[in-house]
Amino acid sequence: MVPRMNPDASTTTGDDESAASSWIATRGALDQVGASSAARALWQLSNTLLPYGLLWYLMVRSIQLEYATGWTLLLALIAAAFLVRIFILFHDCVHGSLFPSRRANRIVGRLLGLLVLTPFHDWRCSHLRHHATHANLDARGHGDIWTMTLSEYRQASAPRRMQYRLYRHPLVLVVLGGLFHFLIQNRFPTPGTGARERRSVWLTNAAIVSVILLLSEMIGWRTYWRVQLPVIWLAGMSGVWLFYVQHQFSDSYWARKAHWNPRSAALRGSSYFKLPAVLNWFSASIGFHHIHHLNPRIPNYRLAPCHRAVPAVQVAKPLTIRDSVRCFHLKCWDERCGRMVPFSPQPPSSSVDDSPPTF
């Protein structure tokens, strides 16, 4: 039995030997249960990419044979679910966890990046910075959702507050945000990245254009975009929603740099999004996000076994789909009460508002 870990305990100073030994035991258990497997990785690629390709073919044929548009959109919805799963496999390659081989992760990651319209090395750079700075109030802005403290929001200028309110509105953040991120933002290097990251963006763009030209020649450019746009739009919305819920929940964790703790940021600042089995499969178990942030080298297919086998990671309170909808009324981090709150929060002494969110 692995001892339960105090998520607030610091293990870097050596002044708390009990917490340190608890963390070492927990990390060892996670490493043991969470080892990568080439066979599992290949099986996941097979059961994801083959159906995705078949769905693309069926969508193209439904357009060419002039079936009802509803059939094409239904197929697009299913294809989008597979594209979300493809992105999680890409994400695992970014962390070097899908395969035991570092080289295999790089090669497969670059190829999957073409399908999810995301440059491998550039996104890897920004995403690893997200892991290194997540929930640190003094290091925000690296691959995360724009989050202001309540005090910062109240002191901001009127245009700045309006900009923030628009950004946090679900219509902008989710409905439009996915398309913006994958079609526009990913086409340019992340500011401050190196030469390899910038090169990966331009090479990925060139490869994507080549694929578009080839497919447009084969099936027609109108057919291509009638397939690609609804799939990337639906998948993008789902992806933004998942990422939002993973970090933007009521009793999350944020701290100033002097008090920031990586274990607390993982276990308390990342959610355990408990999804139904089907949605958990399509999202490749990314709902176990607290475990992923605790040890990013654990592949998606080992996250659920880690949760079952290691009691220390079971401290995270499950977040349901209904809870995730309520999260969208949370807008700012209130440093006084240590919670995510709406723009006009209730006094700290009041009870939690369980009413449906208003945007």
N, C-alpha and C positions, 0 to 999 in steps of 0.2 A: 504494500500500500504506500503510495507516494503521499507525503504530508501535504496538507493544505498550505498554500502560500499566502502571506499577507501582501496584498498588492501595493500597499503604501511603503513597504519596507525597502530601504536602499541597501544594495549589496555591494556597493563600490568602496565604502570606507572601512569595512571590516569590523565595525563596532557592534554589529548585530549578528553574531555567529549563527544563531538559530535561524534567522531569516535567510542568511547566506546558504546554509546547508539545505534549507527547504528549497530554495531556488535551484541549487545545483542538482538536487534529486529530481525536481520537476523537469529541468532542462534535459537531464539524462533520459528520463522516461519519454519525453517528447521526441528526442532524437532516435530512441530505439523503436518506437511505434511509427514514427513519421518518415522512415527511410524511403527514398525514391525507388521506383521499379521500372525498368525499360519495357517489360511486358505489359504492365498496366498502362504506361504512357502510350504504347502503340495501340492497345485496345481502345483507349479513349479517343485517339485520333481517328481510328477506323469507325467507331460507332457515332462519331460526330461529323466528320468530313463527308463520308459517303452519303448519309441521309441529306446533308445540306446540299450536296451536288445534285442529288435526285430531285429535291424540292425546286432547285433552280431550273432544272430541265422541265419539270411539270409546269412551273410558272410560265416559262417561255412558250411551251406548247399550248397552254390555256389562252395565251394572247394570240398566238398565230392561228389557232383554230376558232378564235373569236367566241370563246365561252363567256358566260356572264362574268363581269368584273368581280363579283362577290367571291367566285372561286379563286381568282388570282389573289385577292386580298387575304382570303383564308389561308392559302398556301404561304403568303408572305408573313403572316402572323407566326406560323409554325417555323418557317425559315429564320425569322428574327430570333426566336427562342434558341435555335441551334447556333446562331451567330453570337449570342450572348455567351453560350458555352465555349465557342471557339475563342472568344476574347479571354475567358478565364484560363484556357490552355496557353494562350499567348502570354498572359500575365504570369503563369507559372514558369514559362521559359525565361521571362525577364528576371525572375528570382533564381533561376538556375535550379529549379526543383522538379520540373516535369520528368526529366530524364536524369539518371545518375551522371551522365556524361555532360560536361560543360560545353563541349563542341556541339553535341546533338541539340542542346537547348538553344544555342545561338543560331544554328542552321534552321531548325524548325520554327523558332521565334521569328526570324526574318520572313519566312514564307507565310506564316500565319498573319504577320503584320500586313501583308498585302490584302488579305481577306477582310481584316478589320480596319483597313485604311490608316494604320498607325505605324510610324517609323520605330523600329525596334530599339536602337541605341538612344535616340532622343527621348523616347518615352521611358526607357529604363532609367536614364539619368534623373528625370523629374520625379519618377515614382519612388526611387530609392531615397530621394531627398524628402519626399512625403513621409516615408517610414521613419526617417531619422529625426524629423521635426514635428510629427503629428502630436496635436494637443499641447504644443508649446506656444503660449500666447506671444512670446517674443520672437518667434521664428515662423510666423504664418506666411502663407502665400506660395507654398511649393506643392503643386499637384493636389490641392484640396479645395473644398468649398469655401468661398469667401465668407468669413465669419468675423463680425465686429463684436466687441464687448458692448453691453448696454450703455456704459458710460461714454464710449467712443461714439456710438450712434447719436446719443443725445447732444454731444458737443460738436458733431459734424455740421457742416453748412447744409442749407436746404437742398441744393443740387446734389450734394453727396448722399444725403439721406434718401432722396428720390431715386438716385442710381442704385443704392443698396436695396431699397424696397422692390424695385423692378427686377433686379438680379435674383432676389430670393423668392419672387413669385413663381409658383409651380408652372404657370404657362411659359415663362421665360426659361426658368432653370431646367425643367424636365422636357416640356413639349418642344421647345426650340433649341435647348441647350445641347441635346445629343447631336442634332444635325450640325450645329455650329462647331462643336468640338471635332467631330470626325471628318467633316467635309472641308472646313476652313482652318480651324486652329492647328490641326495636325499637319497642315501643308507648309507650316513655317517653323523654323527651329525655335526651341525654347530659349528665351533670353539668358545669356550667361553661360551657355553650354559650350563644349569644346569642338574642335574640328571634326572628330569622328561623329559626334552627335549631329552636327550640321550636315555633314556628308550623308548620313543615313536618311535625313529628311529628303534631300534632293534625289538620292538614288531611289528611295521608296516612291516619291512622286513620279519619277520617270518610269518605274516599273508599273505603277498603277495606270498611268496614261497608256502605256503599251498594251496592257490587258484590256483597257476600255476600247482602244482602237481595234484590237483583234476581235473582241466579242461583238463590237458594233458592225464589223465587216461580216461576221458570221450570221448574226441574228437581226441586225439593224439597230441603229442607235436609239430609236424610239422604244423598241422592245427592251433594250438593255436598261434604260433609265426607268421604265415602268416596272421593272423587276428590282433594280438596285435601290431606288429611292425609298419605297415603302419598307423594304427589309432593313436598311440602315437606319431609317427614322424610328421604326418600332424597336429595334435593338438598342438604338441610342437612348431612347426614353427609358427603357428597362434598365440599362446600365447606369444612367445618371440616378435613377430612383434607388437602385441598390447601393451605389456609392454614398448617396445622401444619407440613407438610413443607417449605414455602417458607422457613421460618426456624428450625426446630428440628431441626438435623442436627448430626452429631458435630463436624466441623471448621468450624463456623460462626464468626462474628465477633461479639464483644461487647467494649466498651471503656468505661472511665470517661470522663466528659465531657472531661477535660483531654487525653485521647489519642484521643478519638473522631474518625473521619474518614469523611465521607459516601461517598467513593468506595470505601473498604474495606467500609463497611456494605452497600453495594449489591453489589459484586462478590464479597465473601466471606461476607457475612451474609445473602444471599438465594440460594436454590438455583437450579440449572439442572435442573429436574425433567424428564428425558427420557422422554416418554410415547409409546406406540404412536400411529400416525397417527390412528386413530379417536378415542382418548381425547384426543389433542392438539386435535382439531377441536372436540369437545364442551366442552373447557375453554378454547377460544379462545386457545391458545398461552400461557396464563398460566404454564406451566412455565418459560418463559424469564424467570423472575422477577428474575434479576440485572439483565437489561437494563431491565425495567420500573422497577426502583428506581433505576437509573442515570439514566434519563430517562422519567419518568411520562407525558410528552406523546406518547410513541410509541403508536399504537393497536395493538390486539392483532394485526391482520392484517399489521403491519410488523415484529413482533418476530422471527419466523424469518428474514426477509430481512436484518435487521440482524445477526443472529447469523452468517449466512453471509458477509456482506460486510465486517464489521469485526473484524479479528483481535484487537483489544484486549479484546473481550468474550468471547472463546473461552477465557479462562484458567479459567473456572468448570468444576469437575469435574462431569460428569453424574451425576445421582442417578436410580437406576432404581426401579421399583415395589418390587422386593425390598428395596432399600435403604430405601425409605420405610417399610416395615413395621418394620424394625429401629429406625427413629428413635423409635418409641413407647416404647422402654425408656430413653430419655434423659430425664432429669428436671430437672437443675440445671446451671448454668454454673459450672465450676470455674475460678476466676481463677488458680489456681496453674499449671495446665497449659494454660489457654486452650482448653478443649473443653467440649462438653455431655457430661454423664456421668450414669450411673444414681444412685440414692440411695446405693448402696454401691459407689463406683467402685473399679477396680483401681488399684494404685500406678502413678504416672506412667511407670515404666520398663517396665511389662508390655506385652504385645502387645495389639492390638485384639481384642476378643471378637466373633467372628463367629457365635456361637451364637444360636439363635432367642430373641427377647425374652421376658421374663417380666414380667407386669404385677402 
